[in-house]
Amino acid sequence: MRPSSRAAEALRARVRRASAAEVGSASIEFLVAGLLLLVPIVYLVVLVATVQSAALATEGAARQAARVFVQAPSVGDGEAAAVRALELALADHGVTAETSIAVTCRPEPTECLARRGWVTVSIEASVPLPLVPSILDVTAPLAVPIEASATQQVSRFRGAP
């Protein structure tokens, strides 16, 4: 053998010994790197799906609450119907959130069900972050605020015989 081929053979033997010591480590590295990347991505997908579901539920609740309010026989019945519509819409989407509902009327704020008046229902929801315990003492918010509003006109035939 030539001297250069002996050196090449020695180099190949050294590479084989070094690679034999690392047999199976690629799968462990893949698992660790995969988990480090996969867990945050899955959490992000769950978070976006939760917020999107809450946004759709809140928007639908505002629209339906405004509709049932303008069709109610009285303001008290309209407010009760609007709250029921909100609870039903959130339950349909599986959303558990702290909510508040506000009803404003135009052109007469004191007469919400006047003919051809406008009723605006505004809903604010605070959707908790998924998989985050509420006992954590952090300065970052643990909920995503969502707002929705809808306006409906009272029928011009309201109260007509």
Backbone as CSV, one residue per row, in Angstrom:
resi,resn,N_x,N_y,N_z,CA_x,CA_y,CA_z,C_x,C_y,C_z
1,MET,0.828,-1.188,0.000,0.000,0.000,0.000,0.862,1.237,0.000
2,ARG,0.379,2.206,-0.562,1.096,3.469,-0.613,0.896,4.202,0.696
3,PRO,1.757,5.101,1.061,1.619,5.840,2.315,0.349,6.673,2.350
4,SER,-0.063,7.216,1.225,-1.267,8.044,1.224,-2.512,7.184,1.437
5,SER,-2.504,5.962,0.939,-3.670,5.106,1.129,-3.742,4.622,2.573
6,ARG,-2.559,4.430,3.250,-2.589,4.074,4.669,-3.181,5.199,5.498
7,ALA,-2.849,6.412,5.159,-3.381,7.557,5.894,-4.892,7.676,5.658
8,ALA,-5.306,7.413,4.436,-6.741,7.475,4.130,-7.492,6.373,4.860
9,GLU,-6.875,5.171,4.899,-7.507,4.057,5.608,-7.595,4.340,7.100
10,ALA,-6.594,4.945,7.670,-6.604,5.289,9.103,-7.673,6.349,9.383
11,LEU,-7.788,7.276,8.477,-8.817,8.313,8.641,-10.223,7.712,8.571
12,ARG,-10.427,6.775,7.634,-11.740,6.111,7.534,-12.050,5.317,8.799
13,ALA,-11.050,4.639,9.336,-11.259,3.859,10.558,-11.618,4.773,11.732
14,ARG,-10.954,5.902,11.820,-11.256,6.854,12.891,-12.684,7.417,12.758
15,VAL,-13.109,7.696,11.538,-14.469,8.192,11.298,-15.488,7.122,11.660
16,ARG,-15.228,5.847,11.308,-16.144,4.763,11.654,-16.276,4.614,13.166
17,ARG,-15.172,4.712,13.892,-15.236,4.597,15.356,-16.020,5.762,15.960
18,ALA,-15.819,6.963,15.447,-16.537,8.129,15.975,-18.027,8.037,15.671
19,SER,-18.374,7.579,14.468,-19.793,7.473,14.141,-20.454,6.313,14.873
20,ALA,-19.694,5.269,15.201,-20.257,4.138,15.951,-20.621,4.570,17.366
21,ALA,-19.902,5.544,17.907,-20.206,6.022,19.259,-21.495,6.829,19.289
22,GLU,-21.925,7.363,18.152,-23.130,8.193,18.099,-24.328,7.461,17.518
23,VAL,-24.306,6.171,17.447,-25.413,5.399,16.893,-26.645,5.575,17.783
24,GLY,-27.770,5.975,17.176,-29.019,6.155,17.911,-29.212,7.543,18.476
25,SER,-28.229,8.394,18.464,-28.388,9.725,19.051,-29.206,10.642,18.143
26,ALA,-29.266,10.369,16.852,-30.045,11.215,15.952,-31.533,11.136,16.284
27,SER,-32.012,9.958,16.631,-33.431,9.837,16.971,-33.748,10.578,18.263
28,ILE,-32.850,10.555,19.220,-33.064,11.297,20.473,-33.040,12.793,20.200
29,GLU,-32.105,13.243,19.389,-32.044,14.659,19.041,-33.309,15.089,18.303
30,PHE,-33.803,14.234,17.421,-35.023,14.547,16.691,-36.209,14.656,17.648
31,LEU,-36.321,13.735,18.581,-37.425,13.781,19.536,-37.373,15.032,20.401
32,VAL,-36.212,15.373,20.910,-36.082,16.551,21.768,-36.373,17.821,20.977
33,ALA,-35.760,17.956,19.818,-35.995,19.153,19.005,-37.447,19.209,18.541
34,GLY,-38.007,18.061,18.182,-39.405,18.025,17.754,-40.352,18.460,18.849
35,LEU,-40.132,17.976,20.061,-40.991,18.382,21.175,-40.827,19.862,21.501
36,LEU,-39.600,20.346,21.462,-39.375,21.765,21.765,-40.053,22.670,20.743
37,LEU,-40.176,22.218,19.525,-40.841,23.018,18.503,-42.333,22.726,18.413
38,LEU,-42.721,21.482,18.630,-44.106,21.088,18.434,-45.027,21.589,19.536
39,VAL,-44.601,21.536,20.774,-45.473,21.938,21.889,-45.896,23.404,21.776
40,PRO,-44.995,24.355,21.545,-45.460,25.745,21.392,-46.362,25.948,20.178
41,ILE,-46.112,25.240,19.092,-46.954,25.395,17.909,-48.358,24.862,18.179
42,VAL,-48.456,23.728,18.839,-49.770,23.177,19.166,-50.513,24.112,20.113
43,TYR,-49.814,24.664,21.110,-50.458,25.601,22.029,-50.939,26.841,21.287
44,LEU,-50.148,27.331,20.358,-50.551,28.496,19.576,-51.806,28.204,18.760
45,VAL,-51.896,27.024,18.173,-53.079,26.649,17.404,-54.303,26.581,18.318
46,VAL,-54.146,26.000,19.506,-55.259,25.917,20.461,-55.688,27.319,20.899
47,LEU,-54.729,28.192,21.152,-55.023,29.562,21.567,-55.786,30.321,20.483
48,VAL,-55.319,30.233,19.259,-55.980,30.940,18.156,-57.390,30.392,17.940
49,ALA,-57.557,29.080,18.047,-58.885,28.488,17.873,-59.831,28.937,18.981
50,THR,-59.337,29.028,20.202,-60.169,29.465,21.324,-60.605,30.916,21.148
51,VAL,-59.677,31.777,20.789,-60.003,33.198,20.611,-60.934,33.392,19.416
52,GLN,-60.703,32.654,18.337,-61.572,32.774,17.167,-62.980,32.298,17.489
53,SER,-63.099,31.214,18.214,-64.418,30.713,18.610,-65.138,31.730,19.482
54,ALA,-64.417,32.337,20.404,-65.031,33.350,21.272,-65.428,34.590,20.478
55,ALA,-64.629,34.977,19.509,-64.968,36.143,18.687,-66.229,35.877,17.861
56,LEU,-66.320,34.700,17.272,-67.518,34.358,16.505,-68.746,34.282,17.406
57,ALA,-68.585,33.700,18.585,-69.715,33.589,19.516,-70.167,34.966,19.979
58,THR,-69.232,35.847,20.274,-69.575,37.180,20.750,-70.261,37.995,19.659
59,GLU,-69.774,37.892,18.454,-70.392,38.613,17.337,-71.807,38.102,17.078
60,GLY,-71.973,36.792,17.055,-73.305,36.219,16.863,-74.247,36.561,18.001
61,ALA,-73.721,36.583,19.221,-74.544,36.921,20.385,-75.018,38.367,20.314
62,ALA,-74.154,39.275,19.906,-74.547,40.685,19.797,-75.632,40.861,18.741
63,ARG,-75.455,40.207,17.610,-76.434,40.327,16.532,-77.791,39.758,16.962
64,GLN,-77.778,38.572,17.579,-79.035,37.956,17.990,-79.672,38.714,19.148
65,ALA,-78.865,39.219,20.068,-79.407,39.984,21.195,-80.104,41.253,20.704
66,ALA,-79.524,41.924,19.711,-80.173,43.122,19.164,-81.493,42.755,18.477
67,ARG,-81.513,41.639,17.773,-82.742,41.221,17.093,-83.867,40.921,18.081
68,VAL,-83.549,40.150,19.127,-84.610,39.783,20.072,-85.029,40.973,20.921
69,PHE,-84.120,41.923,21.136,-84.466,43.091,21.933,-85.515,43.942,21.219
70,VAL,-85.316,44.194,19.919,-86.266,45.050,19.208,-87.612,44.371,18.984
71,GLN,-87.682,43.053,19.117,-88.943,42.343,18.943,-89.654,42.066,20.263
72,ALA,-89.039,42.424,21.375,-89.633,42.148,22.686,-90.798,43.098,22.952
73,PRO,-91.771,42.662,23.776,-92.922,43.522,24.068,-92.590,44.681,25.001
74,SER,-91.535,44.542,25.819,-91.150,45.628,26.727,-89.629,45.644,26.863
75,VAL,-89.132,46.730,27.455,-87.683,46.860,27.639,-87.163,45.772,28.571
76,GLY,-87.879,45.495,29.654,-87.454,44.449,30.588,-87.392,43.080,29.930
77,ASP,-88.413,42.775,29.129,-88.403,41.505,28.393,-87.275,41.480,27.361
78,GLY,-87.025,42.613,26.751,-85.948,42.703,25.767,-84.583,42.475,26.400
79,GLU,-84.363,43.051,27.583,-83.087,42.840,28.263,-82.913,41.383,28.666
80,ALA,-83.989,40.770,29.165,-83.913,39.354,29.537,-83.656,38.477,28.315
81,ALA,-84.306,38.793,27.217,-84.108,38.021,25.986,-82.692,38.207,25.446
82,ALA,-82.148,39.413,25.573,-80.783,39.670,25.106,-79.774,38.870,25.928
83,VAL,-79.980,38.802,27.234,-79.081,38.023,28.095,-79.180,36.538,27.737
84,ARG,-80.386,36.039,27.499,-80.559,34.634,27.097,-79.869,34.362,25.760
85,ALA,-79.991,35.288,24.828,-79.335,35.115,23.525,-77.818,35.067,23.683
86,LEU,-77.284,35.895,24.572,-75.840,35.892,24.833,-75.409,34.555,25.427
87,GLU,-76.127,34.093,26.436,-75.762,32.825,27.073,-75.855,31.665,26.092
88,LEU,-76.883,31.662,25.258,-77.065,30.582,24.290,-75.959,30.582,23.235
89,ALA,-75.606,31.751,22.738,-74.557,31.829,21.707,-73.212,31.371,22.270
90,LEU,-72.894,31.785,23.485,-71.623,31.360,24.086,-71.627,29.855,24.350
91,ALA,-72.762,29.327,24.807,-72.848,27.888,25.070,-72.755,27.086,23.771
92,ASP,-73.344,27.595,22.693,-73.266,26.894,21.400,-71.833,26.752,20.916
93,HIS,-71.009,27.738,21.202,-69.609,27.705,20.774,-68.684,27.117,21.839
94,GLY,-69.243,26.747,22.968,-68.420,26.162,24.028,-67.486,27.161,24.684
95,VAL,-67.887,28.411,24.739,-67.045,29.468,25.288,-67.452,29.743,26.735
96,THR,-66.463,29.738,27.618,-66.696,30.150,29.000,-65.906,31.434,29.203
97,ALA,-66.609,32.526,29.342,-65.947,33.818,29.451,-66.772,34.723,30.357
98,GLU,-66.084,35.664,30.970,-66.780,36.704,31.725,-67.313,37.706,30.701
99,THR,-68.605,38.002,30.792,-69.207,38.878,29.793,-69.971,40.012,30.450
100,SER,-70.149,41.064,29.685,-71.034,42.159,30.083,-71.778,42.602,28.830
101,ILE,-73.012,43.034,29.032,-73.852,43.432,27.913,-74.400,44.826,28.194
102,ALA,-74.413,45.684,27.186,-74.923,47.045,27.327,-75.846,47.344,26.148
103,VAL,-76.956,47.975,26.449,-77.932,48.331,25.417,-78.044,49.848,25.377
104,THR,-77.887,50.427,24.196,-78.063,51.871,24.016,-79.105,52.089,22.925
105,CYS,-79.841,53.194,23.065,-80.938,53.472,22.137,-80.787,54.869,21.540
106,ARG,-81.191,55.004,20.273,-81.209,56.284,19.579,-82.542,56.417,18.881
107,PRO,-83.071,57.491,18.644,-82.683,58.852,19.013,-83.090,59.209,20.437
108,GLU,-84.017,58.473,21.039,-84.444,58.736,22.417,-83.856,57.677,23.339
109,PRO,-82.833,57.997,24.117,-82.234,56.990,24.999,-83.198,56.433,26.044
110,THR,-84.238,57.173,26.377,-85.177,56.696,27.393,-86.262,55.802,26.807
111,GLU,-86.485,55.878,25.500,-87.510,55.064,24.859,-86.846,54.131,23.842
112,CYS,-86.447,52.971,24.345,-85.706,52.040,23.479,-86.564,51.416,22.392
113,LEU,-87.834,51.231,22.644,-88.669,50.522,21.683,-89.607,51.454,20.921
114,ALA,-89.183,52.703,20.739,-89.971,53.646,19.944,-89.879,53.254,18.471
115,ARG,-90.959,53.494,17.737,-90.964,53.158,16.317,-89.807,53.826,15.594
116,ARG,-89.183,53.049,14.713,-88.057,53.496,13.889,-86.858,53.951,14.709
117,GLY,-86.819,53.579,15.965,-85.639,53.855,16.784,-84.557,52.818,16.504
118,TRP,-83.369,53.103,16.983,-82.228,52.209,16.777,-81.767,51.688,18.128
119,VAL,-81.530,50.393,18.195,-81.042,49.745,19.412,-79.682,49.129,19.104
120,THR,-78.696,49.490,19.918,-77.351,48.937,19.769,-77.030,48.100,20.995
121,VAL,-76.646,46.872,20.762,-76.241,45.967,21.840,-74.736,45.770,21.732
122,SER,-74.032,46.070,22.824,-72.577,45.899,22.871,-72.250,44.825,23.896
123,ILE,-71.369,43.927,23.512,-70.966,42.832,24.393,-69.459,42.858,24.541
124,GLU,-69.012,42.738,25.773,-67.589,42.607,26.067,-67.380,41.266,26.746
125,ALA,-66.403,40.521,26.268,-66.091,39.211,26.841,-64.599,39.166,27.149
126,SER,-64.281,38.469,28.206,-62.889,38.257,28.593,-62.636,36.757,28.566
127,VAL,-61.951,36.293,27.539,-61.737,34.864,27.322,-60.421,34.444,27.973
128,PRO,-60.480,33.495,28.900,-59.239,33.057,29.554,-58.345,32.273,28.592
129,LEU,-57.038,32.402,28.798,-56.094,31.647,27.982,-56.236,30.162,28.307
130,PRO,-56.208,29.307,27.295,-56.368,27.878,27.561,-55.149,27.300,28.273
131,LEU,-55.405,26.362,29.160,-54.378,25.606,29.871,-53.509,26.451,30.796
132,VAL,-53.981,27.627,31.184,-53.239,28.474,32.117,-54.041,28.536,33.411
133,PRO,-53.475,28.049,34.512,-54.222,28.099,35.774,-54.385,29.539,36.259
134,SER,-55.531,29.821,36.838,-55.819,31.185,37.274,-55.082,31.563,38.543
135,ILE,-54.429,30.620,39.204,-53.730,30.937,40.453,-52.340,31.508,40.208
136,LEU,-51.912,31.553,38.956,-50.609,32.123,38.666,-50.593,33.603,39.017
137,ASP,-49.527,34.026,39.652,-49.384,35.430,40.017,-48.411,36.086,39.045
138,VAL,-48.934,36.439,37.877,-48.101,37.076,36.863,-48.682,38.437,36.521
139,THR,-47.848,39.284,36.004,-48.318,40.624,35.643,-48.936,40.649,34.252
140,ALA,-48.690,39.617,33.462,-49.267,39.553,32.126,-50.745,39.184,32.222
141,PRO,-51.565,39.684,31.307,-52.992,39.320,31.351,-53.180,37.841,31.022
142,LEU,-54.104,37.211,31.732,-54.392,35.803,31.510,-55.693,35.611,30.738
143,ALA,-56.165,36.678,30.094,-57.399,36.609,29.311,-57.284,37.553,28.116
144,VAL,-58.039,37.234,27.088,-58.065,38.052,25.873,-59.402,38.791,25.826
145,PRO,-59.376,40.134,25.791,-60.650,40.879,25.715,-61.202,40.873,24.290
146,ILE,-62.505,40.653,24.203,-63.186,40.642,22.902,-64.422,41.523,23.017
147,GLU,-64.652,42.350,22.008,-65.815,43.238,21.989,-66.573,43.032,20.687
148,ALA,-67.893,43.127,20.792,-68.741,43.040,19.599,-69.973,43.897,19.823
149,SER,-70.513,44.441,18.751,-71.749,45.220,18.859,-72.570,45.026,17.594
150,ALA,-73.867,45.210,17.765,-74.785,45.090,16.634,-75.913,46.091,16.835
151,THR,-76.425,46.625,15.747,-77.504,47.613,15.789,-78.675,47.114,14.952
152,GLN,-79.870,47.266,15.513,-81.100,46.900,14.806,-82.088,48.047,14.913
153,GLN,-82.922,48.184,13.909,-83.949,49.224,13.931,-85.263,48.606,14.402
154,VAL,-85.959,49.355,15.264,-87.280,48.952,15.720,-88.239,49.132,14.548
155,SER,-89.153,48.194,14.373,-90.076,48.223,13.251,-90.945,49.482,13.278
156,ARG,-91.226,50.015,12.115,-92.097,51.191,12.046,-93.552,50.799,12.298
157,PHE,-93.838,49.502,12.256,-95.196,49.031,12.525,-95.364,48.543,13.964
158,ARG,-94.398,48.768,14.814,-94.464,48.304,16.193,-95.661,48.948,16.893
159,GLY,-96.434,48.127,17.557,-97.569,48.620,18.295,-98.781,48.940,17.456
160,ALA,-98.687,48.730,16.136,-99.846,49.001,15.268,-100.857,47.870,15.425
161,PRO,-102.133,48.206,15.337,-103.152,47.152,15.479,-103.176,46.180,14.343
